[in-house]
Amino acid sequence: MLVEQISVFLENKSGRLAEVTKTLHGHGIDIRALYVADTAEYGILRMIVDQPYEAVVALSEKGFTVSSTHVLALALEDAPGTLDRALSVLSEGGISVEYLYAFVGRASTDAVVVIRVEDPDRATVELEKGGIRLMSTKEVYGL
């Protein structure tokens, strides 16, 4: 079964990613998974959202370069070796993987978002000041 993935071309400048999330929020579109690949000048944001067609329209209207493509979503047990097994099946079938990203199902109603920032200490202070709960390594590793 195929899943729609939205890809957004982003200039690598402050606030551009926030413009995407604000646009989606304004249209009631929920992000299920995302991945950003970047270079010095630009990034490609790949997302699975609950309303892909509406996301493409909303982001296009805001001037973003957006495309939609089909991807496969594999349901794998969260245990050692299951990803290896799936990739081995593809490899043995002569099928190359262009890219992949993964997330673990959640045991609570919270989503887990992993963010790399330039100044983690300052970011921690700002997030906590803003009422955002940061997860401990124990929590993250225990997912």
N, C-alpha and C positions, 0 to 999 in steps of 0.2 A: 504494500500500500504506500502511495506517495504522499508526502507532506509538503505544503508550500513553505518556502523559506523566503524571507524578504532580505535583500541586500541593499545597503545604503552607502553611497560614496560620501565620505566626510573629509573636508579640509581639516588638517591637523592644527586646529586652533581652539583656544579656550572657549568653552560654552557650546560648541557645536553639537556635541553628544546630548547635552541637556536640552537643546532645541528639539531634537528628535523625541526624547522622552516626554517633553512637555506637549508636543503635538499629539503623540499617541494618547497621553493622559487626557487631553482635551477632547478626544474623540471616543473615550471609554474603551480603548484598546489595551488589552493586557499582554505583557511580554511574558512568554513561557520560558524561553531560553535565549541567550545571546552570546555573541563572541565578536571581539574586535581584533582585526589584524591591521597593524599599522606600519607605516614607514615615516620618514622625517616630515614629508609633506602631506600625506593623506592617510586615511584609514578606510577599511571596509567593515561595516557593521553588519553582521549576519544575525537574523532574529527569527524565531518561531513565535508568532503572535496568535491570539485567539480569533482575529478577524483579518486575515491577510489581504483580501481585496480592499477593504476599507483603509488599511494601513498604507497600501501603495497609493491610493487616491489622496489621502490626507497629507502624506509626506511629499508627494509630487506637487500638490497645490501650494506647499510651503517652499517650493523651489529645490527640493532635494533630488538628486539623481538616484532613482530607486529601480530595482529590478526584482523579479520574482522567479524563483526556480524550484524545481522539485527535488526533494531529498528523501532519503529513507530514514525512518526512525526505528531503531532496533530496541527491543525490550530485552535487556540482558540482566540476569541475576547479578546483584552486587556482591560478587565473590571473585577471588583470584582466578584468572584464567578464562573468564567468559569473554572478555574482549579479544584475547588472543585467539580463542576458538572462532569467533566471528570473522576476525581478520584473516585467519588461516583459510577459512572457507572461501573468502573472496580471492585471496592470493592463489590458492589452488585452482580457482576458476579463471585465473588470468585477468582478474578485475582489479584495477588500480584505485586507490583511495586518493582523491584530490585533497581533501581536508576532512577533519571531524572535530567535534567538540562534544562535551558530555556534561551532564549534571545528574546528581543523585536525587531520587525522589525524596520528598520531605516528610518527616514524621509529625510536623506541626503545620500550622497555617502560614508560617513564615517562609518566604523565599530566601535562598542563600545567594548573595551576590559577592563575587570576589573582584576586588578592584586593586589595581596597581597604581600607586601615586608617586609623585616626585619626592614629597616630604611626608613620610608616614606618621611621624610624631605630631606634626602640626595638623595633619588630617584627622588623627585620632582625637585630638583636643576639640577640633571644630565639630566633628560628628557627634561626640559625646555632648558637647554644648548644645547641639541641635536636637538632642533627644534620640539620637540613633544608637541602637544597641549594637556594639561590636561583639562578635562571637569569640570565645576563647579558642585556642588551638585544640584543646581537648574536645570541645563541642564540634569543631569542624572535622577533626580526624575521626570522630565517633559517628559521623553521618552515615 
